[in-house]
Amino acid sequence: MPRFSVIVPVHAVEEYLPACLESVLGQTFTDFELIAVDDRSPDGCGAILDEVAYRDKRVTVRHLEQNVGLGLARNAGMELATGDYLLFLDSDDTLTPDLLAATDARLRATGDPDLLVYDYARSYWDGRVVRSASAPVFAKPGADTFTLDERRDLLDLLQVVWNKAYRREFVQQQGLTFPPGYYEDTPWTYPALLAAESITLLDQVGVHYRQRREGGNILATASRKHFDVFEQYDRVFAFLDARPDLDRWRPVIYRMMLGHLATVVTKPGRVPAADRREFFRRAAEHCARHRPAGYRPPAGPEGVRGELLSRGSYLGFQSLRVLAKARRAVRR
């Protein structure tokens, strides 16, 4: 049984795939398996994977008969995983050379906790590599292992699946799987953090998150698929419904959700302009279902913005954005 299972879903990344695979196979720590899932890629990715698997027995390739999307492709990889810990890597990103060695050392030093979280850096097309703004979270002194109650600042991190190592037995116990659709990380990451009884941090960049000059990020592609975010949060709250012991987290997740919905609707190139009013209508219905009893919004612009969004006030929300933009211009 290997120490790590690194799961890489692959679709239409022929240009970047060799660097991704090499970043795993060239690790200084060698006790791992690489499970690559060809999500019916339309280019030469399948052939690249087969060639690498032929040369390196640590590589297992699964070719899917149809394109299922990022989340379900990860599930297909998990079905084959045998490692103590699961790591997920997107096929246009790369691991830093000694991530697995450092992760193994940290896990052993902390008694093999449920989760280990590491940092990432954005890797730009012009050669720049910039560590995330969350570095102070990792440098903060504290206990070696903890729960989310003891380190709520973990919620300030980018809520993605690929900056963590997950104990496979923990994943199985919690029944964690990825749903279809956009924002598939949301109903995985929040339940994992909330349910974990032991978490540790690795103060190190583990992933170079590729920033493509020509785009390529599906979340930056205008589409009605961004409406999937509502169903993904339905899944998070269903998880909380099934775990009354975690009910204290409901207002926190609700507040995080409001921030996420605001990001989705305001980021350029996500929700098509013609669909934004509908997005606000859906947001009002969605928030009415999930608003915790006695919820009090935070003070300041964040609270006002969240309330306008939760009430479906498209014009009020847009007016607040215009006002904030004007204030920033005056300060400059």
Disulfide bonds with the S-S distance in Angstrom:
none
